[in-house]
Amino acid sequence: MQNKRMNCYQCKHFYVTWDPMFPRGCRAFAFKSASLPSIVVFQSSGQPCMKFEQKQKK
């Protein structure tokens, strides 16, 4: 298991929402938040994000 912080901006499940209160979202876990989803996942579970998938390079 990795102990490093996940970079949501490099994850294919991350997206930017139109909601000014919750501008960051995760499609894998189906939620929006004010902070990065990986931080919310870590605070909730105590583990790094298990759904992180690197974006494909163009």
N, C-alpha and C positions, 0 to 999 in steps of 0.2 A: 504494500500500500504506500502511496506517496504521501509525504508529510508537507509538501509544498502547497502554496496557495494556487488555486486554479484561476486562470485568466479567462474570464467569461467572454471577453472580446475575441478570443481565439476559438471559441466553442461554436459548433454549428447549431446548437439549440438556443443560443442567446439572440434576443431581438430587442429593438428599441420600440417602446409603445408610444401612443399618442396621449396617454394619461399623464398630466404633469405631476400628479401625486405619486405615481408608480411608473417611472420612466423606463425601467429595465425589466425584461421578462425572460422566462425560461420555458421553452416549448416542451422539454422533456418532463419537467415536473408540473407544468401547466399553472404557473403563477407569475404575478407581477410584483415588483418591490421597489422601494426607494433606493436601496443599496444593491450591490452586485448579488445576483442569485447565489453564487458560490459561498458568499459570506452568510447568507440566510440559511443555506443548507448546513454549513458547518455549525452555526449557532444552534440550529434545531436538533441536529443529530450527533454532533461532536466528531464527525468524520468528514473528510474532503468529499467533494461531489463525485458520486459514482457514475454519473451519466455524461461526464465530460467527453466530447469527441472533437478532435481537432478539425477545423475548417479545411476544406480542400483549397489548395493554392491555385490561383487562376493563371 
